[in-house]
């Protein structure tokens, strides 16, 4: 058995309301919120970056089960907002955690699905018995140009998963996974450019929905399963509408999706969002329940997983604050303060 033995999350305390951003640009707040389904977003503080967010989530994951950091054999950080263009973030996080020297480290980038890419690589290493524990992290201080639609959703946060091949430690078994990929340039950022560009509505049907729907339907077909066989579903959340639409098209109910919908009250923290949606679901799941988990990364690709919780999940759920608790712990800031934190003024 290979699966998730622990998890950790971190959401910065600062929030900015969608209505405050909209009012600056003379937009109707109700129209923006109705269009995107995002009421407010999380903002990293001046002294927070991808490294500090990744550390907080990872430390929580280790502490949740009392795992010694030097047991980690592979450490992956998925992000698109690394503090250095050249210099690994994974080794900085590993140094702060005290992982030691004998571990495989790598920074991964595939838009918002970089962390699930790391999860698949870690599972491969565990299957080959090259490591006993792998740590995959999704962390981002998402960038957005002022007055761009992304400014309303680009958020900050981190999620971390520890995976293991020790059956008596697995809280969430990974039953199966697959990836659906194509060359679909819906979102990009050229080298040396500060903010990403996107294809507007093109990011929907040929990009997000094509990949999420195909990854989901293929893994369901391969395992001869249907939506009613699952207790929960988790889809990447670039906004509040896309995951709801994907779930409805596939035949999942609102109740199956609801626990994962963090985007409404914290925005899209890019690589962190799929993991945070999954962790939010694990916070409330019961043993022996099944979850369909599908990430998405622009460029474009989706990783789909079939997961099943074990009896061990109940033993680790209450060891740290839930994602819901982290989202509720907030301090609102003004748009001017937001610009100052971002270094825009």
FIGU-243089 format. One record per residue (C-alpha): residue number from 1; residue in three letters; x, z, y. Coordinates in steps of 0.5 Angstrom, whole numbers. Each point is the difference from the previous one (the first is absolute). Layout:
<rs>
<r pos="NUM" code="ALA" u="X" w="Z" v="Y"/>
...
</rs>
This chain:
<rs>
<r pos="1" code="UNK" u="0" w="0" v="0"/>
<r pos="2" code="UNK" u="3" w="-2" v="7"/>
<r pos="3" code="UNK" u="-4" w="2" v="6"/>
<r pos="4" code="UNK" u="0" w="4" v="7"/>
<r pos="5" code="UNK" u="2" w="7" v="-1"/>
<r pos="6" code="UNK" u="0" w="3" v="7"/>
<r pos="7" code="UNK" u="-2" w="-3" v="7"/>
<r pos="8" code="UNK" u="1" w="2" v="7"/>
<r pos="9" code="UNK" u="-3" w="-3" v="7"/>
<r pos="10" code="UNK" u="1" w="1" v="7"/>
<r pos="11" code="UNK" u="-4" w="-2" v="6"/>
<r pos="12" code="UNK" u="3" w="2" v="7"/>
<r pos="13" code="UNK" u="-4" w="4" v="4"/>
<r pos="14" code="UNK" u="-1" w="-4" v="7"/>
<r pos="15" code="UNK" u="-6" w="-5" v="0"/>
<r pos="16" code="UNK" u="-3" w="-5" v="5"/>
<r pos="17" code="UNK" u="-7" w="-2" v="0"/>
<r pos="18" code="UNK" u="-2" w="-7" v="0"/>
<r pos="19" code="UNK" u="-5" w="1" v="6"/>
<r pos="20" code="UNK" u="6" w="2" v="4"/>
<r pos="21" code="UNK" u="4" w="-6" v="-2"/>
<r pos="22" code="UNK" u="-6" w="-5" v="1"/>
<r pos="23" code="UNK" u="-1" w="3" v="7"/>
<r pos="24" code="UNK" u="7" w="-1" v="3"/>
<r pos="25" code="UNK" u="-1" w="-8" v="-2"/>
<r pos="26" code="UNK" u="-8" w="0" v="3"/>
<r pos="27" code="UNK" u="-3" w="-1" v="-7"/>
<r pos="28" code="UNK" u="-6" w="3" v="-3"/>
<r pos="29" code="UNK" u="2" w="6" v="-4"/>
<r pos="30" code="UNK" u="-6" w="-1" v="-5"/>
<r pos="31" code="UNK" u="1" w="-7" v="-1"/>
<r pos="32" code="UNK" u="8" w="1" v="-2"/>
<r pos="33" code="UNK" u="-2" w="6" v="-4"/>
<r pos="34" code="UNK" u="-6" w="-4" v="-4"/>
<r pos="35" code="UNK" u="5" w="-6" v="-1"/>
<r pos="36" code="UNK" u="6" w="4" v="-3"/>
<r pos="37" code="UNK" u="-4" w="6" v="-3"/>
<r pos="38" code="UNK" u="6" w="5" v="3"/>
<r pos="39" code="UNK" u="-2" w="5" v="5"/>
<r pos="40" code="UNK" u="7" w="3" v="1"/>
<r pos="41" code="UNK" u="7" w="-1" v="-2"/>
<r pos="42" code="UNK" u="6" w="5" v="-2"/>
<r pos="43" code="UNK" u="6" w="-1" v="4"/>
<r pos="44" code="UNK" u="7" w="3" v="-1"/>
<r pos="45" code="UNK" u="3" w="5" v="5"/>
<r pos="46" code="UNK" u="7" w="-2" v="4"/>
<r pos="47" code="UNK" u="4" w="4" v="-5"/>
<r pos="48" code="UNK" u="-3" w="-4" v="-6"/>
<r pos="49" code="UNK" u="2" w="-6" v="-4"/>
<r pos="50" code="UNK" u="-1" w="-4" v="-7"/>
<r pos="51" code="UNK" u="6" w="5" v="-2"/>
<r pos="52" code="UNK" u="-4" w="6" v="2"/>
<r pos="53" code="UNK" u="-7" w="-2" v="-3"/>
<r pos="54" code="UNK" u="3" w="-2" v="-6"/>
<r pos="55" code="UNK" u="4" w="7" v="-1"/>
<r pos="56" code="UNK" u="-6" w="4" v="1"/>
<r pos="57" code="UNK" u="-4" w="-4" v="-5"/>
<r pos="58" code="UNK" u="5" w="0" v="-5"/>
<r pos="59" code="UNK" u="2" w="8" v="1"/>
<r pos="60" code="UNK" u="-7" w="1" v="-1"/>
<r pos="61" code="UNK" u="-1" w="-4" v="-7"/>
<r pos="62" code="UNK" u="7" w="4" v="-2"/>
<r pos="63" code="UNK" u="-3" w="7" v="2"/>
<r pos="64" code="UNK" u="-7" w="-1" v="-3"/>
<r pos="65" code="UNK" u="3" w="0" v="-7"/>
<r pos="66" code="UNK" u="7" w="4" v="1"/>
<r pos="67" code="UNK" u="4" w="-6" v="-2"/>
<r pos="68" code="UNK" u="7" w="0" v="2"/>
<r pos="69" code="UNK" u="2" w="-6" v="4"/>
<r pos="70" code="UNK" u="6" w="-2" v="-4"/>
<r pos="71" code="UNK" u="-4" w="-1" v="-5"/>
<r pos="72" code="UNK" u="-2" w="-7" v="3"/>
<r pos="73" code="UNK" u="3" w="-6" v="-3"/>
<r pos="74" code="UNK" u="-3" w="-5" v="5"/>
<r pos="75" code="UNK" u="-2" w="0" v="7"/>
<r pos="76" code="UNK" u="-4" w="-5" v="4"/>
<r pos="77" code="UNK" u="-2" w="0" v="7"/>
<r pos="78" code="UNK" u="-5" w="-6" v="2"/>
<r pos="79" code="UNK" u="-1" w="-1" v="7"/>
<r pos="80" code="UNK" u="0" w="-5" v="6"/>
<r pos="81" code="UNK" u="2" w="4" v="5"/>
<r pos="82" code="UNK" u="7" w="3" v="-2"/>
<r pos="83" code="UNK" u="4" w="3" v="5"/>
<r pos="84" code="UNK" u="6" w="-4" v="-2"/>
<r pos="85" code="UNK" u="0" w="-8" v="-1"/>
<r pos="86" code="UNK" u="7" w="1" v="-4"/>
<r pos="87" code="UNK" u="0" w="7" v="-3"/>
<r pos="88" code="UNK" u="-4" w="3" v="-6"/>
<r pos="89" code="UNK" u="-6" w="4" v="2"/>
<r pos="90" code="UNK" u="0" w="2" v="-8"/>
<r pos="91" code="UNK" u="7" w="4" v="0"/>
<r pos="92" code="UNK" u="-2" w="3" v="7"/>
<r pos="93" code="UNK" u="-6" w="3" v="-4"/>
<r pos="94" code="UNK" u="4" w="2" v="-6"/>
<r pos="95" code="UNK" u="5" w="3" v="4"/>
<r pos="96" code="UNK" u="-5" w="5" v="3"/>
<r pos="97" code="UNK" u="-4" w="1" v="-6"/>
<r pos="98" code="UNK" u="7" w="2" v="-4"/>
<r pos="99" code="UNK" u="-1" w="-5" v="-5"/>
<r pos="100" code="UNK" u="8" w="0" v="-1"/>
<r pos="101" code="UNK" u="4" w="-7" v="-2"/>
<r pos="102" code="UNK" u="-3" w="-2" v="-6"/>
<r pos="103" code="UNK" u="-6" w="-4" v="1"/>
<r pos="104" code="UNK" u="-2" w="-7" v="2"/>
<r pos="105" code="UNK" u="-2" w="-1" v="7"/>
<r pos="106" code="UNK" u="-4" w="-6" v="3"/>
<r pos="107" code="UNK" u="-4" w="-2" v="7"/>
<r pos="108" code="UNK" u="-5" w="-4" v="-2"/>
<r pos="109" code="UNK" u="-4" w="-5" v="5"/>
<r pos="110" code="UNK" u="-7" w="-4" v="-2"/>
<r pos="111" code="UNK" u="-4" w="2" v="6"/>
<r pos="112" code="UNK" u="-5" w="5" v="-2"/>
<r pos="113" code="UNK" u="1" w="0" v="-8"/>
<r pos="114" code="UNK" u="7" w="2" v="0"/>
<r pos="115" code="UNK" u="-1" w="7" v="-3"/>
<r pos="116" code="UNK" u="-4" w="-3" v="-6"/>
<r pos="117" code="UNK" u="6" w="-5" v="-1"/>
<r pos="118" code="UNK" u="4" w="6" v="0"/>
<r pos="119" code="UNK" u="-5" w="3" v="-5"/>
<r pos="120" code="UNK" u="1" w="-6" v="-5"/>
<r pos="121" code="UNK" u="7" w="0" v="0"/>
<r pos="122" code="UNK" u="0" w="8" v="-1"/>
<r pos="123" code="UNK" u="-4" w="-1" v="-6"/>
<r pos="124" code="UNK" u="4" w="-6" v="-3"/>
<r pos="125" code="UNK" u="6" w="5" v="1"/>
<r pos="126" code="UNK" u="-4" w="6" v="-4"/>
<r pos="127" code="UNK" u="-2" w="-5" v="-5"/>
<r pos="128" code="UNK" u="7" w="-2" v="-1"/>
<r pos="129" code="UNK" u="2" w="7" v="-1"/>
<r pos="130" code="UNK" u="5" w="-1" v="6"/>
<r pos="131" code="UNK" u="-3" w="6" v="4"/>
<r pos="132" code="UNK" u="-4" w="6" v="-1"/>
<r pos="133" code="UNK" u="-3" w="0" v="7"/>
<r pos="134" code="UNK" u="-1" w="-5" v="5"/>
<r pos="135" code="UNK" u="-2" w="2" v="7"/>
<r pos="136" code="UNK" u="-4" w="-6" v="4"/>
<r pos="137" code="UNK" u="-2" w="1" v="7"/>
<r pos="138" code="UNK" u="-4" w="-4" v="5"/>
<r pos="139" code="UNK" u="1" w="2" v="8"/>
<r pos="140" code="UNK" u="-1" w="-3" v="6"/>
<r pos="141" code="UNK" u="0" w="1" v="8"/>
<r pos="142" code="UNK" u="-4" w="-7" v="0"/>
<r pos="143" code="UNK" u="2" w="-4" v="6"/>
<r pos="144" code="UNK" u="-6" w="-4" v="4"/>
<r pos="145" code="UNK" u="1" w="-4" v="7"/>
<r pos="146" code="UNK" u="-4" w="3" v="6"/>
<r pos="147" code="UNK" u="-7" w="-4" v="0"/>
<r pos="148" code="UNK" u="1" w="-2" v="-7"/>
<r pos="149" code="UNK" u="-6" w="1" v="-5"/>
<r pos="150" code="UNK" u="5" w="4" v="-4"/>
<r pos="151" code="UNK" u="1" w="5" v="6"/>
<r pos="152" code="UNK" u="-7" w="3" v="-3"/>
<r pos="153" code="UNK" u="2" w="1" v="-7"/>
<r pos="154" code="UNK" u="8" w="0" v="0"/>
<r pos="155" code="UNK" u="1" w="7" v="-2"/>
<r pos="156" code="UNK" u="6" w="5" v="-3"/>
<r pos="157" code="UNK" u="0" w="4" v="-7"/>
<r pos="158" code="UNK" u="3" w="1" v="-7"/>
<r pos="159" code="UNK" u="-1" w="0" v="-7"/>
<r pos="160" code="UNK" u="4" w="2" v="-6"/>
<r pos="161" code="UNK" u="-1" w="-1" v="-7"/>
<r pos="162" code="UNK" u="5" w="3" v="-6"/>
<r pos="163" code="UNK" u="-1" w="-4" v="-6"/>
<r pos="164" code="UNK" u="3" w="3" v="-7"/>
<r pos="165" code="UNK" u="0" w="-2" v="-7"/>
<r pos="166" code="UNK" u="-1" w="7" v="-3"/>
<r pos="167" code="UNK" u="-7" w="0" v="-3"/>
<r pos="168" code="UNK" u="-1" w="8" v="2"/>
<r pos="169" code="UNK" u="1" w="-1" v="7"/>
<r pos="170" code="UNK" u="-4" w="-6" v="2"/>
<r pos="171" code="UNK" u="-6" w="1" v="4"/>
<r pos="172" code="UNK" u="-2" w="-7" v="1"/>
<r pos="173" code="UNK" u="1" w="-5" v="-6"/>
<r pos="174" code="UNK" u="2" w="-7" v="2"/>
<r pos="175" code="UNK" u="-4" w="-4" v="-5"/>
<r pos="176" code="UNK" u="1" w="-7" v="2"/>
<r pos="177" code="UNK" u="3" w="-4" v="7"/>
<r pos="178" code="UNK" u="0" w="-7" v="2"/>
<r pos="179" code="UNK" u="2" w="-4" v="6"/>
<r pos="180" code="UNK" u="-3" w="-6" v="4"/>
<r pos="181" code="UNK" u="4" w="-4" v="5"/>
<r pos="182" code="UNK" u="1" w="-6" v="4"/>
<r pos="183" code="UNK" u="3" w="-3" v="6"/>
<r pos="184" code="UNK" u="-5" w="2" v="5"/>
<r pos="185" code="UNK" u="3" w="2" v="7"/>
<r pos="186" code="UNK" u="-6" w="4" v="3"/>
<r pos="187" code="UNK" u="5" w="5" v="4"/>
<r pos="188" code="UNK" u="7" w="0" v="1"/>
<r pos="189" code="UNK" u="5" w="2" v="5"/>
<r pos="190" code="UNK" u="7" w="-4" v="1"/>
<r pos="191" code="UNK" u="6" w="3" v="0"/>
<r pos="192" code="UNK" u="2" w="4" v="7"/>
<r pos="193" code="UNK" u="-7" w="0" v="2"/>
<r pos="194" code="UNK" u="-3" w="6" v="2"/>
<r pos="195" code="UNK" u="-8" w="-1" v="-2"/>
<r pos="196" code="UNK" u="-3" w="-4" v="-6"/>
<r pos="197" code="UNK" u="-4" w="-6" v="1"/>
<r pos="198" code="UNK" u="-7" w="-2" v="-4"/>
<r pos="199" code="UNK" u="-4" w="-5" v="-2"/>
<r pos="200" code="UNK" u="-7" w="3" v="3"/>
<r pos="201" code="UNK" u="-5" w="-1" v="-5"/>
<r pos="202" code="UNK" u="4" w="-4" v="-4"/>
<r pos="203" code="UNK" u="3" w="7" v="-3"/>
<r pos="204" code="UNK" u="-7" w="1" v="-3"/>
<r pos="205" code="UNK" u="-3" w="-5" v="-5"/>
<r pos="206" code="UNK" u="7" w="-4" v="-2"/>
<r pos="207" code="UNK" u="4" w="6" v="0"/>
<r pos="208" code="UNK" u="-3" w="7" v="-1"/>
<r pos="209" code="UNK" u="-6" w="-2" v="-4"/>
<r pos="210" code="UNK" u="3" w="-5" v="-4"/>
<r pos="211" code="UNK" u="6" w="4" v="-3"/>
<r pos="212" code="UNK" u="-4" w="7" v="0"/>
<r pos="213" code="UNK" u="-6" w="-4" v="-4"/>
<r pos="214" code="UNK" u="4" w="-4" v="-5"/>
<r pos="215" code="UNK" u="5" w="6" v="-1"/>
<r pos="216" code="UNK" u="-6" w="5" v="-2"/>
<r pos="217" code="UNK" u="-4" w="-5" v="-4"/>
<r pos="218" code="UNK" u="6" w="-2" v="-4"/>
<r pos="219" code="UNK" u="2" w="7" v="-2"/>
<r pos="220" code="UNK" u="-8" w="1" v="-1"/>
<r pos="221" code="UNK" u="0" w="-6" v="-5"/>
<r pos="222" code="UNK" u="6" w="2" v="-3"/>
<r pos="223" code="UNK" u="-2" w="7" v="-2"/>
<r pos="224" code="UNK" u="-7" w="-3" v="-1"/>
<r pos="225" code="UNK" u="-3" w="5" v="5"/>
<r pos="226" code="UNK" u="-5" w="0" v="5"/>
<r pos="227" code="UNK" u="-1" w="4" v="7"/>
<r pos="228" code="UNK" u="-5" w="5" v="-4"/>
<r pos="229" code="UNK" u="6" w="2" v="-4"/>
<r pos="230" code="UNK" u="3" w="3" v="6"/>
<r pos="231" code="UNK" u="-1" w="7" v="3"/>
<r pos="232" code="UNK" u="4" w="-3" v="7"/>
<r pos="233" code="UNK" u="3" w="-6" v="3"/>
<r pos="234" code="UNK" u="5" w="0" v="5"/>
<r pos="235" code="UNK" u="2" w="-6" v="4"/>
<r pos="236" code="UNK" u="5" w="-1" v="6"/>
<r pos="237" code="UNK" u="-3" w="1" v="7"/>
<r pos="238" code="UNK" u="2" w="-4" v="5"/>
<r pos="239" code="UNK" u="-6" w="2" v="4"/>
<r pos="240" code="UNK" u="-7" w="3" v="-2"/>
<r pos="241" code="UNK" u="-4" w="-6" v="-2"/>
<r pos="242" code="UNK" u="5" w="-4" v="-5"/>
<r pos="243" code="UNK" u="0" w="5" v="-5"/>
<r pos="244" code="UNK" u="-7" w="1" v="0"/>
<r pos="245" code="UNK" u="-2" w="-7" v="-1"/>
<r pos="246" code="UNK" u="5" w="-1" v="-5"/>
<r pos="247" code="UNK" u="-3" w="6" v="-4"/>
<r pos="248" code="UNK" u="-7" w="-3" v="1"/>
<r pos="249" code="UNK" u="2" w="-7" v="-2"/>
<r pos="250" code="UNK" u="3" w="3" v="-7"/>
<r pos="251" code="UNK" u="-6" w="4" v="-1"/>
<r pos="252" code="UNK" u="3" w="7" v="1"/>
<r pos="253" code="UNK" u="-5" w="5" v="4"/>
<r pos="254" code="UNK" u="1" w="4" v="6"/>
<r pos="255" code="UNK" u="1" w="6" v="-4"/>
<r pos="256" code="UNK" u="6" w="-3" v="-4"/>
<r pos="257" code="UNK" u="3" w="-2" v="7"/>
<r pos="258" code="UNK" u="-1" w="6" v="4"/>
<r pos="259" code="UNK" u="5" w="5" v="-1"/>
<r pos="260" code="UNK" u="6" w="-5" v="1"/>
<r pos="261" code="UNK" u="-3" w="-2" v="7"/>
<r pos="262" code="UNK" u="5" w="3" v="5"/>
<r pos="263" code="UNK" u="1" w="-6" v="4"/>
<r pos="264" code="UNK" u="-6" w="2" v="4"/>
<r pos="265" code="UNK" u="3" w="6" v="3"/>
<r pos="266" code="UNK" u="7" w="-1" v="0"/>
<r pos="267" code="UNK" u="1" w="-8" v="0"/>
<r pos="268" code="UNK" u="5" w="-4" v="-4"/>
<r pos="269" code="UNK" u="7" w="3" v="-1"/>
<r pos="270" code="UNK" u="2" w="-7" v="-3"/>
<r pos="271" code="UNK" u="4" w="2" v="-7"/>
<r pos="272" code="UNK" u="-2" w="7" v="0"/>
<r pos="273" code="UNK" u="-8" w="-2" v="0"/>
<r pos="274" code="UNK" u="-1" w="-2" v="-7"/>
<r pos="275" code="UNK" u="4" w="6" v="-3"/>
<r pos="276" code="UNK" u="-4" w="5" v="5"/>
<r pos="277" code="UNK" u="-7" w="-3" v="-2"/>
<r pos="278" code="UNK" u="2" w="1" v="-7"/>
<r pos="279" code="UNK" u="3" w="7" v="1"/>
<r pos="280" code="UNK" u="-7" w="2" v="4"/>
<r pos="281" code="UNK" u="-3" w="-2" v="-6"/>
<r pos="282" code="UNK" u="4" w="4" v="-5"/>
<r pos="283" code="UNK" u="-1" w="6" v="5"/>
<r pos="284" code="UNK" u="-8" w="0" v="-3"/>
<r pos="285" code="UNK" u="1" w="-4" v="-7"/>
<r pos="286" code="UNK" u="-2" w="4" v="-6"/>
<r pos="287" code="UNK" u="4" w="0" v="-7"/>
<r pos="288" code="UNK" u="-1" w="-6" v="-4"/>
<r pos="289" code="UNK" u="-3" w="-5" v="6"/>
<r pos="290" code="UNK" u="2" w="-7" v="1"/>
<r pos="291" code="UNK" u="2" w="-3" v="6"/>
<r pos="292" code="UNK" u="1" w="-8" v="2"/>
<r pos="293" code="UNK" u="6" w="0" v="5"/>
<r pos="294" code="UNK" u="2" w="-6" v="4"/>
<r pos="295" code="UNK" u="5" w="-1" v="6"/>
<r pos="296" code="UNK" u="1" w="-6" v="4"/>
<r pos="297" code="UNK" u="6" w="-3" v="4"/>
<r pos="298" code="UNK" u="0" w="-5" v="5"/>
<r pos="299" code="UNK" u="4" w="-6" v="-2"/>
<r pos="300" code="UNK" u="-4" w="1" v="-5"/>
<r pos="301" code="UNK" u="-1" w="4" v="-6"/>
<r pos="302" code="UNK" u="-4" w="5" v="-3"/>
<r pos="303" code="UNK" u="2" w="5" v="-6"/>
<r pos="304" code="UNK" u="-6" w="3" v="-4"/>
<r pos="305" code="UNK" u="0" w="6" v="-5"/>
<r pos="306" code="UNK" u="-4" w="3" v="-4"/>
<r pos="307" code="UNK" u="1" w="8" v="0"/>
<r pos="308" code="UNK" u="-3" w="5" v="-4"/>
<r pos="309" code="UNK" u="1" w="8" v="2"/>
<r pos="310" code="UNK" u="2" w="5" v="-5"/>
<r pos="311" code="UNK" u="-2" w="7" v="-1"/>
<r pos="312" code="UNK" u="7" w="2" v="4"/>
<r pos="313" code="UNK" u="-3" w="-3" v="6"/>
<r pos="314" code="UNK" u="-4" w="6" v="1"/>
<r pos="315" code="UNK" u="6" w="5" v="0"/>
<r pos="316" code="UNK" u="3" w="-4" v="6"/>
<r pos="317" code="UNK" u="-5" w="-2" v="5"/>
<r pos="318" code="UNK" u="-1" w="7" v="4"/>
<r pos="319" code="UNK" u="8" w="1" v="0"/>
<r pos="320" code="UNK" u="0" w="-4" v="7"/>
<r pos="321" code="UNK" u="-5" w="-2" v="6"/>
<r pos="322" code="UNK" u="-4" w="-6" v="-2"/>
<r pos="323" code="UNK" u="0" w="-6" v="4"/>
<r pos="324" code="UNK" u="-7" w="2" v="3"/>
<r pos="325" code="UNK" u="3" w="6" v="2"/>
<r pos="326" code="UNK" u="6" w="-4" v="4"/>
<r pos="327" code="UNK" u="-4" w="-4" v="3"/>
<r pos="328" code="UNK" u="-5" w="5" v="3"/>
<r pos="329" code="UNK" u="7" w="4" v="3"/>
<r pos="330" code="UNK" u="0" w="-4" v="6"/>
<r pos="331" code="UNK" u="2" w="0" v="8"/>
<r pos="332" code="UNK" u="-3" w="-6" v="4"/>
<r pos="333" code="UNK" u="5" w="-3" v="5"/>
<r pos="334" code="UNK" u="-2" w="-5" v="6"/>
<r pos="335" code="UNK" u="2" w="-7" v="0"/>
<r pos="336" code="UNK" u="6" w="2" v="5"/>
<r pos="337" code="UNK" u="2" w="5" v="-5"/>
<r pos="338" code="UNK" u="0" w="-5" v="-6"/>
<r pos="339" code="UNK" u="4" w="-5" v="4"/>
<r pos="340" code="UNK" u="5" w="5" v="2"/>
<r pos="341" code="UNK" u="1" w="2" v="-7"/>
<r pos="342" code="UNK" u="1" w="-7" v="-2"/>
<r pos="343" code="UNK" u="5" w="-1" v="5"/>
<r pos="344" code="UNK" u="-4" w="-5" v="4"/>
<r pos="345" code="UNK" u="1" w="3" v="6"/>
</rs>
